[in-house]
Amino acid sequence: MALHFQSLAELEVLCTHLYIGTDLTQRIEAEKALLELIDSPECLSKCQLLLEQGTTSYAQLLAATCLSKLVSRVSPLPVEQRMDIRNYILNYVASQPKLAPFVIQALIQVIAKITKLGWFEVQKDQFVFREIIADVKKFLQGTVEHCIIGVIILSELTQEMNLVDYSRPSAKHRKIATSFRDTSLKDVLVLACSLLKQVLAKPLNLQDQCQQNLVMQVLKLVLNCLNFDFIGSSADESADDLCTVQIPTTWRTIFLEPETLDLFFNLYHSLPPLLSQLALSCLVQFASTRRSLFNSPERAKYLGNLIKGVKRILENPQGLSDPGNYHEFCRFLARLKTNYQLGELVMVKEYPEVIRLIANFTITSLQHWEFAPNSVHYLLTLWQRMVASVPFVKSTEPHLLDTYAPEITKAFITSRLDSVAIVVRDHLDDPLDDTATVFQQLEQLCTVSRCEYEKTCALLVQLFDQNAQNYQHLLHPSSGVTVDITIQEGRLAWLVYLVGTVVGGRLTYTSTDEHDAMDGELSCRVFQLISLMDTGLPRCSNEKIELAILWFLDQFRKTYVGDQLQRTSKPYPAPKGRKEGRKERGEKRRKEVYARMSEVLGITDDNHVLETFMTKIVTNLKYWGRCEPVISRTLQFLNDLSVGYILLKKLVKIDAVKFMLKNHTSEHFPFLGISDSNSLSDFRCRTTFYTALTRLLMVDLGEDEDEFENFMLPLTVAFETVLQIFNNNFKQEHVKRMLIGLARDLRGIAFALNTKTSYTMLFDWMYPTYLPLLQNAVERWYGEPACTTPILKLMAELMQNRSQRLNFDVSSPNGILLFREASKMVCTYGNQILSLGSLSKDQIYPMKLKGISICYSALKSALCGNYVSFGVFKLYGDNHFDNVLQAFVKMLLSVSHSDLLQYRKLSQSYYPLLECLTQDHMSFIINLEPPVLMYVLTSISEGLTTLDTVVSSSCCTSLDYIVTYLFKHIAKEGKKPLRCREATQAGQRLLHFMQQNPDVLQQMMSVLMNTIVFEDCRNQWSVSRPLLGLILLNEKYFSELRASLINRQPVPKQEVLVQCFRNLMEGVEQNLSVKNRDRFTQNLSVFRRDVAEAMCSDSNTEPCSLNMMS
């Protein structure tokens, strides 16, 4: 159907299909038709038709959507047309204030976009789009519905000004946002506050929906004003509790008036929950105001008003029964300590009463653990920071934390234990299952628990003894009731987590010898529980207790075991006449904690503790083989133990470690077995296991090849089994699973082998027997990422020349042999994966792009590893190097530019690989077919603008190598002797390509200059290196860019910018020597600073883009 023949009725049918239709085919067709409408010359007239004669709200919504896309285009509509659209929409919503809310919202967003994008538009010496506030005031003089629309316009405009559009220069956004902040935002806030004062001045009719809606919109407007990104920090919203609001200095008068805070506290107490939580959200921002806005007396007064408001809320806590209010109030309390020091808080007159009320509120909140559990984080943050500040308080006023912190700790402990019975009996979600939240809360509690530690320790000892006795009694065959046992196990799991937490708190809080002795007392009980649980296996087992025990063991390791201890031990008073060393302090701490443990358990030192650790690890690996969480956490603990050299020397002497090194088979450790019931993802932990195990092997391995062969024996047997049955159809699935497991095992082993001798042993073991087998597996199961990914990752690991381990002896061909095998595998995978054809969006990464990124990573390691002389391949007619480069090209051409940048792992493997190719293999780059070379250069151009500095820096380096090669070729043209004719022809080919496509390098120069002048350039050095070559190659185009920038600025600025560009090239010669490059880089740094100062000196001019290609 031709678009210009579509009637209103047909358009409305399309709207229905688009917004509320259930038929997917109709919806796709409607989307296509409506996209055509946006690009049509008739778009504006059709939108007007839909708005004025449309019979449904969806027709009006479509018109608003089309207008929004129309005014947001990079090439804007004429100013007069945008003004007409804005005025039309203002009149339209004024004449129809009772439109559907989503229609009004969409239309107002169009006004906001027009206003933002045209903020610096001037006609007759006036900023034509800045009259919006005056227009809004007309709405505020009308009915309640008109007032609501006016407030929504201001709210949407404030949000739009704060919204970063990454498709446009960030400098332009900041300039617009800064201008709006300086000229209008304060007026908007004052206007909103005056409206709220009018609301409070009259009796509130909360039954009137319009009145409620008006108050809600005004509060949202205030919140948008306070949430504005005042300094361009673009703070991460996830870091909520660290936020400081950078209120402009010109707003001081508003914040110094006590009436401002009183207004929002009064609104909280006067409004229903849906609105009062918005008032609290505003107060959160008020509490987060930057400290430097006030001098000391003003800050104390402001803090005093905040504390009075907190006291009033806690004395009248009815509103806190609403989860929204409760959550915002918890955030409010946390922000108080974020922005004010404990020494300032204790000086407030109401502090003793308020800290008591906050403590009672926290205790009540912890006891009602099922109510708004996500809010507890903020309360614990408050107490954690308060307690952590105690050593730094210089005030003589009592902080009272030694009174209340133990009560908070006790409430947390008892509430968690009491929750277990309710969770089990009522079949509720167990908080212990959310380990991320549990760990977060425990890490906060560890600081609080160390305040008056004696009380915490006494409570935990009492509860642990009581619950352990009850558990032992329930385990007796005649008295065990399943529900009671489950409850008791849940309580014990919490207690073990809590003991691990307080022991780990030793590192966060100044402790004494007595505290270390108490840690020993608590640790004894957990070690006894470990013994009790392990003797009951496999009949008596509980996953939650096991996970808690592993948490405890890890905390104990960090605090009291091995080289960790020497790095973190706190200073103790030294004997007179001699300074006590760090090692002695560590020994002293160990002595205290082991004193009690030696009496009860016979654990006297690190060696005994490590024996206990390893026995526990072996037990878990033996009995928990089918429980992935326990196995995964156990292996992570083993891996952490195997990192420190001092611990490794001790660990290899332990019998359990010797047993593991000789018996790492599925017979002893079931998780190593191959079972159809296992998920393929469960095999991932095998890599961690073999990494740790190989580190232990390496301690005494030396050059003992027999020892290595014995260690590899289980893998040898497995590979031989696979070899025997691989070519048959018998149990192919079983063979595939075996190969997946073996690939993960070998990757772990290869990762840990960091010496040439040990790596050579592994290579000799794998080649030539087993590596071809892995290649065959890739060829057979190329369409199953669960199989190919582990094998490709193994090959990528083998190619890593970490610690120069691949620098084989000069008589060894191993480097070339290894590369040949990698080449075969990459070529095999590349050719096979391209046969899959087109894949859906959700399948393209796991099925194809992930494997390609691993191949690129392996190839990059080989090219940069310096263990292969690639010239040898051509010299002896070996095509493995050429083949792998061709496979690289084929895989690359099957990937779109957008996917290259969209998938981070792919971009971070492709661009460093390209950097290696341009550095050492330019002959390959310049011999690429023109379409392929264009693809590569376009990928560099697009990568230059990415926010990922790894990618953009690699792009700059690759571009620099290409530009340098081209520049040197031009410089030497005609000077080369006859014998260098081949090299000259290669350079001539690249030069010819660039002459045929001059816009390629020009576009990249434009991008780099834009980055330097307008963007937040985080890798300025990298950008400067190719930029000099581009300027020297394209001096005419550089002059055009310079003139374009200068001419678009006001006349007073033009002379300043001319001088900036003159200084940029001062002392820079017509060559690319290192000395000349360094001079240009220094000049560029000064140039960037001077231009930024010149551009910022007048906020009423619009920054321009340097994109001369349009």
LOLOTOR-772306 format. One record per residue (C-alpha): x negated, y, z negated; residue in three letters. Coordinates in steps of 0.02 Angstrom, whole numbers, plus 50000, padded with zeros to 5 digits. Each point is the difference from the previous one (the first is absolute). Layout:
XYZALA ...
This chain:
500005000050000MET 499255016750048ALA 499755010749849LEU 500785016050067HIS 501634990550034PHE 500184994649818GLN 501565007249922SER 500265004249818LEU 500934983749973ALA 498564990050075GLU 498745008949890LEU 501044996349846GLU 500074981650046VAL 498105000350011LEU 499935008149827CYS 501114986549928THR 498914986350075HIS 498435008549934LEU 500515004049821TYR 501324987249950ILE 499964986950138GLY 499594982049956THR 499574994050175ASP 498105001150018LEU 500055000650191THR 501235014649998GLN 498945009149873ARG 498424998150105ILE 500925006350154GLU 500675014749899ALA 498245004349941GLU 499375000250179LYS 501435011150058ALA 499775012149857LEU 498135001150030LEU 500425005050178GLU 501185013149930LEU 498595008049898ILE 498915001350156ASP 501435006350108SER 500155018450052PRO 501814998649944GLU 499504995649822CYS 500455016849921LEU 501695001150085SER 500414982049953LYS 499525003549819CYS 501135015449998GLN 501404989550074LEU 499794986749864LEU 499985013049861LEU 501505009850059GLU 501134986450068GLN 499344983949921GLY 501334990549904THR 498844990149886THR 498615004649880SER 498844988350096TYR 500185010850156ALA 499455015149898GLN 498574989849925LEU 499404995350174LEU 500005018350051ALA 498975004549846ALA 498774985950034THR 499765005350181CYS 499735018149949LEU 498744994749868SER 498974990350127LYS 500175014050126LEU 499315013649885VAL 498604988749935SER 499164997350168ARG 498165004350015VAL 500415011950143SER 501335011049915PRO 501565007750075LEU 499965018750037PRO 500165011149846VAL 501695007150056GLU 500714982650024GLN 499434994449827ARG 500745015749923MET 501654996450088ASP 500014982149935ILE 499635005749823ARG 501355013550001ASN 501254988250079TYR 499744986949865ILE 500115013149861LEU 501665006250069ASN 500604982250029TYR 499714994049820VAL 500685016449932ALA 501614997750098SER 500164981449952GLN 499334998249822PRO 500964983849971LYS 499084989650128LEU 499374982849947ALA 498495002349883PRO 498834990150114PHE 500485011250148VAL 499665015949901ILE 498344992649941GLN 499474995650178ALA 500475017050070LEU 499105009149861ILE 498444989650035GLN 500025007250177VAL 500025017749926ILE 498564995449885ALA 498954992950143LYS 500325015350109ILE 499525011549857THR 498404990649958LYS 499374997950178LEU 500405018150041GLY 499375007549837TRP 498695010750087PHE 501055004350155GLU 500025018950026VAL 501205010850102GLN 499965018949992LYS 498754999249858ASP 501184989449895GLN 499914981949944PHE 501624994350078VAL 500234983849902PHE 499645006749825ARG 501725007849975GLU 500694983549939ILE 500075005149817ILE 501015015550044ALA 501164988950102ASP 500204988149853VAL 500505014049881LYS 501535002650109LYS 500514982149966PHE 499765002649813LEU 501305013850002GLN 501344988550070GLY 500984985249931THR 499244986049897VAL 499844989550159GLU 499055014150084HIS 498875001949847CYS 499604981550009ILE 499535001650184ILE 498895015049963GLY 499094990849861VAL 499774984550110ILE 499235011050136ILE 498715006749877LEU 499684982749930SER 499754992050172GLU 498895014550054LEU 498914998049846THR 499854981350031GLN 499625002550184GLU 498645012749962MET 499214987449883ASN 500124985550123LEU 498404995750093VAL 500264995650183ASP 498484989750047TYR 500355002350185SER 499535018449984ARG 498405008349937PRO 499924999249811SER 499235017449993ALA 501535007250085LYS 501144991449875HIS 498975006849854ARG 500035017550069LYS 501894999850020ILE 500244992049828ALA 498825012649919THR 500875014750083SER 501714993549944PHE 499324997449824ARG 499325017749992ASP 501455009250081THR 501584990549957SER 499864985549878LEU 499985010449841LYS 501565009350058ASP 500864983350033VAL 499594993949824LEU 500595016249919VAL 501614999250100LEU 500304981949947ALA 499685003949816CYS 501205014850008SER 501354988450072LEU 499714987849857LEU 500155014049873LYS 501665004850078GLN 500564982049983VAL 499594999749814LEU 500765017149970ALA 501744993450046LYS 500944985549921PRO 499524984750102LEU 501414990850085ASN 499164983150021LEU 501574992450074GLN 499825011150153ASP 499034989950128GLN 499485015650097CYS 499285008149842GLN 499034984149961GLN 499344999150177ASN 499445018249995LEU 499044997649836VAL 499204984250070MET 499425008850157GLN 499305014749903VAL 499034988349883LEU 499334990750152LYS 499465016750072LEU 499045004449841VAL 499204982850001LEU 499475002050181ASN 499215016849956CYS 499034992449854LEU 499494984750103ASN 499265011050136PHE 498214995750051ASP 499325017049948PHE 498164997050042ILE 500094986950138GLY 499434985649891SER 501314987950068SER 499954990849834ALA 500384981550001ASP 501744997749927GLU 499484983349926SER 498805009449884ALA 501515007649914ASP 499305000949823ASP 498435009350057LEU 500925014250088CYS 499675018349963THR 501105013050082VAL 498935014050073GLN 501225014349968ILE 499445016350087PRO 499365013849885THR 501355011750067THR 501304988949915TRP 499305002949824ARG 501385011949949THR 501334986850035ILE 499114987049895PHE 499575011849857LEU 501835004149971GLU 500664988149865PRO 501715001450082GLU 499374989850149THR 499664984349899LEU 501535003049891ASP 501075000650157LEU 499544982250051PHE 500084992949824PHE 501745007749983ASN 500504992850169LEU 499434982849943TYR 501115000949846HIS 501495007250096SER 500084989350157LEU 500564982150032PRO 498634986850024PRO 499925000850190LEU 499585018549989LEU 499065000449835SER 498674988350066GLN 499645012750137LEU 499775013249863ALA 498774988149915LEU 499084997350165SER 499765018850010CYS 499365000149821LEU 498744986450045VAL 499285012150129GLN 500035014449875PHE 499034989149877ALA 498734996250137SER 499595018350035THR 498135002750019ARG 499145005649840ARG 499075014250084SER 501635009250036LEU 499985006149818PHE 498735006949880ASN 499814991049833SER 501365009249900PRO 501214998850147GLU 499644981650021ARG 500314996849815ALA 501655009450009LYS 500544990750157TYR 499544983249922LEU 500955004949843GLY 501575002950103ASN 499804983250086LEU 499804991249832ILE 501555008849932LYS 500964993550149GLY 499364982249970VAL 500525001249818LYS 501745005950048ARG 500224985650123ILE 499414986949874LEU 501125007149863GLU 501484998650120ASN 499574983850092PRO 501724996150071GLN 499505004650178GLY 498524987949996LEU 501194985250008SER 500085003450187ASP 498574990650089PRO 499645014850116GLY 499855012449856ASN 498994987549900TYR 498754997250142HIS 499765018650033GLU 499785003649814PHE 498654986649989CYS 499125008350147ARG 500185016749912PHE 499144993549843LEU 498574992350100ALA 499715016450092ARG 499815009349835LEU 498414990549959LYS 499405000550180THR 499935019049999ASN 499705004149817TYR 498634994449881GLN 500374991349836LEU 499145014549910GLY 501285011950076GLU 501484988849960LEU 499584998549815VAL 499955019049984MET 501835001450047VAL 501085003449847LYS 501264986350038GLU 498674986850040TYR 500194989149842PRO 501874998650022GLU 499914997750189VAL 498674986549993ILE 501094990849874ARG 501515001450115LEU 498984994450151ILE 499334985249902ALA 501764994849949ASN 500605002350179PHE 498574989350065THR 500334986349871ILE 501844999850045THR 499574999450186SER 498814985449975LEU 501294990649898GLN 501275002050141HIS 498784992650125TRP 501364995550126GLU 500575018350018PHE 499065009450138ALA 498404989449987PRO 499125010450133ASN 500045015249886SER 498974992249859VAL 498435003150102HIS 500165018849969TYR 500214998149812LEU 498484988649988LEU 499035012450107THR 500415013749875LEU 499404989849850TRP 498484993150090GLN 499395017550042ARG 500415006649828MET 499014986449913VAL 498565001250124ALA 499875018749959SER 499824997649812VAL 498085000049997PRO 499975016850091PHE 501235009649890VAL 499145014249907LYS 501555007149917SER 500234997949813THR 501864997250024GLU 500484981649976PRO 500404990850162HIS 500974986349906LEU 499584987050132LEU 499244988549869ASP 501754999449927THR 501024997550158TYR 498854990750122ALA 500044983849896PRO 501905001149997GLU 500035001650190ILE 498854984950017THR 501064990049878LYS 501605004550093ALA 499264994650165PHE 499394983449930ILE 501584995449905THR 501175005750140SER 499124989250128ARG 500064984949886LEU 501845003049962ASP 500405001650186SER 499484982050036VAL 501514991749918ALA 501215011750089ILE 499164997050168VAL 500034981149980VAL 501764998249931ARG 500825012950116ASP 498994994650153HIS 499375017750030LEU 498505005150104ASP 498454997149896ASP 498915015749982PRO 498484988449999LEU 500364995450180ASP 499635018050051ASP 498144998749966THR 499575016850079ALA 501125009349876THR 499434989249855VAL 498165003550036PHE 500335018550021GLN 500895001149832GLN 498694989449912LEU 498585010950064GLU 500915015149929GLN 500344991249836LEU 498184994849974CYS 499495017949957THR 501505002849886VAL 499744983449911SER 498225004649948ARG 500635014549895CYS 500094993249821GLU 499444983450071TYR 500104991149832GLU 501905001350002LYS 500134993750179THR 498834985549965CYS 500914994949840ALA 501675000050092LEU 499344989550145LEU 499174987449883VAL 501614997949903GLN 501084998150155LEU 498774988550087PHE 499844988149852ASP 501884999549976GLN 500394996650184ASN 498594987550023ALA 500624989949850GLN 501785000450067ASN 499394994250170TYR 499004985649928GLN 501534994749901HIS 501115000650155LEU 498774989550099LEU 500314985649880HIS 501064987350095PRO 501404999649871SER 500265018749984SER 499775007550174GLY 501485008850080VAL 499625005650177THR 500715017649981VAL 499105002949836ASP 498354993950073ILE 500225011650151THR 500345014849884ILE 498484995949893GLN 498904998350153GLU 500595017050063GLY 499595007949832ARG 498284992049999LEU 499695006250178ALA 500385017849945TRP 498884998249847LEU 498534993750103VAL 500225014650120TYR 500045011949852LEU 498454992649919VAL 499085001450166GLY 500595018050012THR 499375005549829VAL 498344990850024VAL 499805008850167GLY 500405016449914GLY 498284998849918ARG 499295008150156LEU 501205014949997THR 499915005349818TYR 498615003149875THR 499914984349892SER 499084993949846THR 499234983749939ASP 501604996249906GLU 500995001650161HIS 498854987650086ASP 500284987849857ALA 501885002250022MET 499824996450186ASP 499144983949950GLY 501444995749884GLU 501275002450140LEU 498954991350131SER 499854984549890CYS 501864997550010ARG 500075001150189VAL 498564987750019PHE 500914988249882GLN 501575001850106LEU 498984996050156ILE 499424984049916SER 501794995649950LEU 500705003250174MET 498634990650091ASP 500134984549890THR 501854998950044GLY 499725000350188LEU 500814994950113PRO 501534996149891ARG 499995016749909CYS 499685014850115SER 500625017750025ASN 499515011250145GLU 500315016449909LYS 498894995149854ILE 498634994650121GLU 500075016750092LEU 499955009249833ALA 498494989649944ILE 499085004550160LEU 500375018549966TRP 499294998049825PHE 498444990950059LEU 499655013650128ASP 500205013849870GLN 498874990549878PHE 498704997850139ARG 499995018650040LYS 499845004849817THR 498854987349920TYR 499124989050129VAL 498395001950099GLY 499325014850096ASP 501685008949994GLN 499725002249814LEU 498325008550018GLN 500725012850121ARG 501515004649896THR 499494998549818SER 500355015349893LYS 498615008249900PRO 499764994849819TYR 498935008849869PRO 498194994350020ALA 498864995349855PRO 498955014249932LYS 498435003250097GLY 500534990450156ARG 501255002850138LYS 501164985250028GLU 500054993650179GLY 501504995350105ARG 499524981649992LYS 499945000549811GLU 501705008349991ARG 500694986250110GLY 499254986549890GLU 500715008549846LYS 501735000350076ARG 499864981650048ARG 499454995449825LYS 501545008049923GLU 501264992250118VAL 499204982749994TYR 499884999549810ALA 501794994149974ARG 500034989850161MET 498494989949944SER 500874995349838GLU 501614994350081VAL 499494994150173LEU 498124997949995GLY 499805013450133ILE 498425009249950THR 499395009050156ASP 500255003650185ASP 499494982550053ASN 501384992149898HIS 501285012450066VAL 499464996650179LEU 500174981449970GLU 501785003249939THR 500345010850153PHE 499374986850122MET 500914985849911THR 501615010050016LYS 499665003650184ILE 499684981750039VAL 501564994949903THR 501085012450095ASN 499314994750169LEU 500314981949954LYS 501775001149930TYR 500745015550082TRP 499574995850180GLY 501785002750062ARG 500295016549910CYS 499315013550112GLU 500105014749875PRO 499004990649867VAL 498734993350126ILE 499795017150081SER 499745008949833ARG 498824986349939THR 498935001150155LEU 499955018949989GLN 499374998149821PHE 498684987650060LEU 499505012050137ASN 499815014449876ASP 498904989149890LEU 498884995350146SER 499565017950049VAL 498785004649860GLY 498244992750014TYR 499764998249812ILE 501614990049984LEU 499574989250150LEU 498374994449918LYS 500994994749847LYS 501454992350095LEU 498964987650101VAL 499434991749839LYS 501784995649950ILE 500604982250029ASP 501675005750072ALA 499105010050134VAL 498874985350043LYS 501564989350015PHE 500825012550119MET 498465001150110LEU 499964981250023LYS 501874996150006ASN 500915013550097HIS 501224988050079THR 501894998550000SER 499834984749887GLU 499435011249857HIS 500765016550058PHE 501704996950082PRO 500135017650072PHE 498654994850125LEU 501134986250066GLY 500945000650164ILE 501864997649978SER 501455004050116ASP 500945007049850SER 498685013749977ASN 500235016950079SER 498585004650118LEU 499795016249903SER 499544989749845ASP 498364995550086PHE 499385017949983ARG 499394997149823CYS 498764987050064ARG 498905014050069THR 499875007849827THR 499614983049922PHE 498574996150119TYR 499295017649989THR 499824998349811ALA 499404982050012LEU 498665004450128THR 499375014349892ARG 499764987349861LEU 499124988250120LEU 498835013850060MET 499275003049826VAL 498864984650006ASP 500144995150184LEU 498405007550067GLY 499474989950154GLU 500724983549941ASP 500894993750157GLU 500504983749916ASP 500925009549864GLU 500925010150133PHE 500464984250097GLU 500704992249842ASN 501025015649965PHE 500694999750177MET 500404981449995LEU 501905001849970PRO 500115012050148LEU 498924988350106THR 501194985649966VAL 501505010950044ALA 499235006050164PHE 499514982350050GLU 501794994549967THR 500655013950110VAL 498764995850138LEU 500604981950004GLN 501845003950021ILE 499975017250083PHE 500244993650178ASN 501434988549953ASN 501805005249970ASN 500004991549831PHE 500435012049858LYS 499565015750098GLN 500855010949869GLU 498934991949865HIS 498425003350101VAL 500505018250026LYS 500245002449814ARG 498324991949965MET 499155012050121LEU 500865015149923ILE 499384994649828GLY 498254996650064LEU 499915016950088ALA 500485008849839ARG 498754989649900ASP 498585003850120LEU 500415018550002ARG 499835000549811GLY 498344990850010ILE 499345011250139ALA 500505015649905PHE 498934995049850ALA 498454994750097LEU 499015016150006ASN 498254993350032THR 499214994450163LYS 499534983049929THR 501714995549934SER 500915006850153TYR 498864989750114THR 500504984549903MET 501835003750034LEU 499705003550184PHE 499014983950022ASP 501424990749914TRP 501335007750115MET 499075000350167TYR 500164991250120PRO 501244987649928THR 501405009949918TYR 500065017350083LEU 500664992950166PRO 501364991349902LEU 500615016849934LEU 499995006950177GLN 501084985550059ASN 501215003649858ALA 500165018150058VAL 500324994350177GLU 501324987449946ARG 500935010649871TRP 499705017550067TYR 501845004449976GLY 499984996049813GLU 499185014249903PRO 500024989549840ALA 498684989250085CYS 499045012250110THR 499825014149872THR 498974990049872PRO 498894993150138ILE 499715017050079LEU 499655007749829LYS 498734986249968LEU 499125004150163MET 500045018649958ALA 499204996149832GLU 498664989250080LEU 499545014650115MET 499705011949853GLN 498145003349977ASN 500235004349817ARG 498355002149905SER 499084995650163GLN 500504981849978ARG 500104997350189LEU 498235005850036ASN 499444982650048PHE 498174995250029ASP 499235005950164VAL 499944982050064SER 501844997049959SER 501355001750134PRO 501374999949867ASN 500525018250027GLY 500334997150184ILE 500834983249968LEU 501155007949872LEU 500475013950119PHE 500354987650140ARG 501214990649887GLU 500855016249948ALA 500125005150182SER 500844983750046LYS 501265001749859MET 500425018350038VAL 500184996250186CYS 501074984749965THR 501135009649882TYR 500095015450112GLY 500484990150155ASN 501294989549909GLN 500815014049900ILE 500345010050159LEU 501034985550066SER 501325003349866LEU 500705014250104GLY 501005014249923SER 500424998749815LEU 501305008749893SER 499505014449888LYS 500054989449841ASP 499004985950081GLN 498655009550093ILE 498855003149851TYR 500014982849916PRO 500024990450164MET 498775010250099LYS 499265016349934LEU 499364992849836LYS 498984986850092GLY 499345013050123ILE 499455011249856SER 499044985549920ILE 499164996050168CYS 499485018350016TYR 499334999949823SER 498974984350035ALA 499345007450163LEU 499545016249915LYS 499024990449866SER 499064990750136ALA 499585015650101LEU 499405009749848CYS 499184985549907GLY 498285001550084ASN 499774981250008TYR 500364997450186VAL 499015007050148SER 501415002350123PHE 498825003150146GLY 499524981749992VAL 501704994550065PHE 499855009250165LYS 498174995550017LEU 500374981349993TYR 501675000450090GLY 501034996349845ASP 501755007350020ASN 500594998749817HIS 499685018549967PHE 500885005750160ASP 501454988349964ASN 500315006749826VAL 499955018050065LEU 501274995550134GLN 501094991949867ALA 499865016149900PHE 500655009850150VAL 501434988050036LYS 500605000349821MET 499835018949994LEU 501045002950156LEU 501394989449925SER 500175012149854VAL 500875016850015SER 499155015849939HIS 501375002549871SER 499704982749927ASP 498135003349992LEU 500315014349880LEU 501564993549914GLN 499204984249929TYR 498615005449885ARG 499014983849999LYS 499994999750189LEU 499425018050016SER 498664997649867GLN 499284985250095SER 500185006850178TYR 499245017349978TYR 498424994549906PRO 499774986550134LEU 500165013350135LEU 498715010249906GLU 498784985350009CYS 500334997650186LEU 499715018350042THR 498435000349894GLN 499114984650068ASP 500954994250154HIS 500395015550103MET 499644990050158SER 501564989849961PHE 501065015649967ILE 499525009250159ILE 500264984450108ASN 501804998249942LEU 501355001850132GLU 500685017950006PRO 501714995349923PRO 499124990849858VAL 498795014349970LEU 501485012049999MET 500874989049872TYR 498445000149889VAL 499775018950012LEU 501855003049966THR 499894989049845SER 498545010749941ILE 500965016050034SER 501514993949901GLU 498914993349860GLY 499195017149976LEU 501635006849929THR 500374986049877THR 499985003249813LEU 498934984549970ASP 498225006849985THR 499244982950038VAL 500874999950168VAL 499745018450043SER 498154999249953SER 499744984550108SER 500885009050144CYS 498855015149979CYS 498464988950000THR 500584990150153SER 500395016150092LEU 498295007049952ASP 499104984950075TYR 501005001650162ILE 499745018850014VAL 498154998449959THR 499764986650133TYR 500895010950129LEU 499025015649950PHE 498324991150011LYS 500474992850169HIS 500435017350069ILE 498415007449924ALA 498934986750084LYS 500934999650166GLU 498775000350143GLY 498494997649887LYS 500074980949986LYS 498754989550099PRO 500604986750122LEU 499854985649875ARG 501345008049889CYS 501265001250141ARG 501174987049921GLU 500135009949839ALA 500275015850101THR 501414991850096GLN 500834994549838ALA 499925017749933GLY 500635006650166GLN 501514988649986ARG 500455007549830LEU 499705017650063LEU 501124996950151HIS 501384993549886PHE 499905015549890MET 500055011350154GLN 501554990950061GLN 500815001749826ASN 499355016649927PRO 501485001449883ASP 499394985249895VAL 498515008749920LEU 500895016850002GLN 501464992949900GLN 498784992749873MET 499105016649982MET 501685008449972SER 500444987149867VAL 498345002249909LEU 500125019050004MET 501784999149934ASN 499384988749860THR 498605012149953ILE 501045015950009VAL 501724994849940PHE 499944983149912GLU 499364993749833ASP 498414992750076CYS 499344986649880ARG 498584993950112ASN 499295016250066GLN 498264992950029TRP 500684986050108SER 501065012350101VAL 498525011650030SER 498914986850085ARG 501024996850159PRO 500655018050005LEU 498315007350049LEU 499824987950146GLY 501775003850057LEU 499655018749996ILE 498384998150098LEU 500874989150131LEU 501545011350013ASN 499415017849967GLU 501325007450113LYS 501414991049912TYR 499285004749831PHE 500055018250054SER 501844997850045GLU 500384992549830LEU 499095014149914ARG 500935013150100ALA 501664991449967SER 499765000349813LEU 499365017849994ILE 501345007450114ASN 501424992649898ARG 499445009349844GLN 500405018149954PRO 498785012750068VAL 499155003649832PRO 499554981649984LYS 499344997650174GLN 498315008149972GLU 499744989649842VAL 500354983950095LEU 498875005250144VAL 498605001949873GLN 500434983049923CYS 499814991450169PHE 498405009750035ARG 499284994049834ASN 500544982150039LEU 498804998650147MET 498635010949927GLU 498334991050007GLY 500774984950086VAL 499014994250152GLU 500554990750156GLN 499504982849938ASN 500594986249882LEU 498454997849893SER 500274995849817VAL 499325017049948LYS 501205009050118ASN 501484989449942ARG 499615004049818ASP 499945018550040ARG 501704999050085PHE 500744990249853THR 499425013749879GLN 500725013550113ASN 501644990550014LEU 500204999349811SER 499795019049988VAL 501135002450153PHE 501404989849921ARG 499925009949839ARG 499955017050087ASP 501434995850118VAL 501074993749855ALA 499705016549907GLU 500425010150155ALA 501604990150035MET 500595001349819CYS 499725018649984SER 501735003550072ASP 501424988249959SER 501165007850128ASN 499204992050152THR 500344982850065GLU 498554987950022PRO 499904993750179CYS 499554983250069SER 498494998050110LEU 500804986950110ASN 499545006950170MET 500514984150089MET 501845004550000SER 
